[in-house]
């Protein structure tokens, strides 16, 4: 994970915490750690997916459980973070490798985090494929 650039200059505690949570989310998705993802995503979590569908938390968890979506490698680069009250918007690029053919997708993404009960939770994600290579 790259440190990227924040909109406020020096890193603050919320920025460091969000960077850590972004890495936790990346690692949990890569391992298909359903428990960790379930605890990290709000019940109302939605994704505007690179598969060109809007999916709910339960749909994403089920697709991971069934092996319909899976990455064998994943890297993220945060390019922008901004906070508005209890909401943080993270924007950047990621690269994922999908089995079984090793197709590499380069994507743009946005994650939206909300502070709930002292814990940062993902409420929404958008990812769009900008290029693919085998």
C-alpha positions in Angstrom: 0.0 0.0 0.0 1.3 3.4 -0.9 1.0 6.3 1.5 -0.5 8.6 -1.2 -1.2 12.2 -0.5 -3.8 13.6 1.8 -5.7 16.8 1.3 -4.5 18.3 4.6 -0.7 17.9 4.4 0.6 16.2 7.5 -0.9 12.9 8.6 -3.4 13.1 11.5 -4.6 10.3 13.7 -7.8 9.7 11.7 -5.7 9.5 8.5 -3.4 6.9 10.0 -6.4 5.0 11.3 -8.1 5.0 7.9 -4.9 3.9 6.1 -4.7 1.0 8.6 -8.3 0.1 8.0 -7.9 0.3 4.2 -5.0 -2.2 4.5 -7.1 -4.4 6.8 -9.9 -4.4 4.2 -7.5 -5.2 1.4 -6.0 -8.1 3.3 -9.4 -9.4 4.4 -10.8 -9.4 0.9 -7.6 -11.1 -0.5 -8.0 -13.9 2.2 -11.8 -14.0 1.7 -12.0 -13.4 5.5 -15.8 -13.1 5.7 -15.8 -12.5 9.4 -13.4 -9.6 9.2 -15.3 -8.1 6.3 -18.7 -8.5 8.0 -17.4 -6.6 11.0 -15.8 -3.9 8.8 -18.7 -3.2 6.5 -22.0 -1.6 7.8 -25.2 -3.6 7.3 -26.2 -1.1 4.6 -22.9 -1.4 2.8 -23.2 -1.3 -1.0 -20.7 -1.6 -3.9 -20.8 -0.2 -7.3 -18.9 -3.2 -8.6 -16.4 -3.5 -11.4 -18.8 -6.2 -12.6 -21.1 -3.4 -13.5 -23.7 -4.1 -10.8 -24.6 -2.6 -7.5 -24.3 -5.2 -4.8 -25.2 -5.4 -1.1 -23.0 -6.5 1.7 -24.7 -9.9 1.8 -24.3 -10.4 -1.9 -20.6 -9.6 -1.8 -20.0 -11.9 1.2 -22.0 -14.7 -0.6 -20.0 -14.3 -3.8 -16.7 -14.5 -1.8 -18.0 -17.5 0.1 -18.9 -19.3 -3.1 -15.6 -18.3 -4.8 -17.4 -16.3 -7.6 -15.1 -13.4 -6.8 -11.6 -13.8 -5.7 -8.2 -12.1 -6.0 -4.8 -13.9 -5.9 -3.0 -10.5 -5.4 -4.1 -7.0 -4.6 -2.3 -3.6 -4.2 -3.8 -0.2 -3.4 -2.5 3.3 -3.8 -4.3 6.0 -1.9 -4.3 9.3 -3.8 -6.7 11.3 -1.8 -8.3 11.3 1.7 -10.7 13.9 3.0 -12.8 14.1 6.2 -16.2 15.7 6.6 -17.4 15.2 10.2 -17.8 11.5 10.7 -17.3 10.6 7.0 -14.0 10.0 5.3 -13.7 9.6 1.5 -10.7 7.7 0.2 -9.9 7.7 -3.6 -7.1 6.0 -5.4 -6.1 3.2 -7.7 -5.8 -0.5 -7.2 -4.4 -3.5 -9.1 -5.9 -7.0 -8.6 -5.0 -10.3 -10.1 -7.8 -12.8 -10.6 -7.4 -16.6 -10.7 -7.4 -18.9 -12.5 -6.0 -17.1 -15.6 -4.0 -14.4 -13.7 -5.9 -11.6 -15.5 -4.6 -8.3 -14.0 -7.1 -5.4 -13.6 -6.1 -1.8 -13.0 -8.9 0.0 -11.4 -9.9 3.4 -9.9 -11.7 3.2 -6.6 -13.5 5.2 -3.9 -14.2 4.0 -0.4 -16.5 5.8 2.0 -16.0 5.3 5.7 -18.2 6.5 8.6 -17.3 6.7 12.3 -19.8 4.5 14.2 -19.4 4.0 17.9 -15.7 5.0 17.8 -14.9 2.6 15.0 -14.4 3.4 11.3 -16.8 1.3 9.1 -17.1 1.2 5.3 -20.5 2.3 4.1 -19.9 2.2 0.3 -17.3 1.4 -2.3 -17.0 2.1 -6.0 -14.5 0.4 -8.3 -14.1 0.8 -12.1 -11.7 -1.2 -14.3 -9.6 1.1 -16.4 -7.5 -1.6 -18.1 -6.9 -5.3 -18.1 -3.9 -7.4 -19.1 -3.2 -11.1 -19.1 
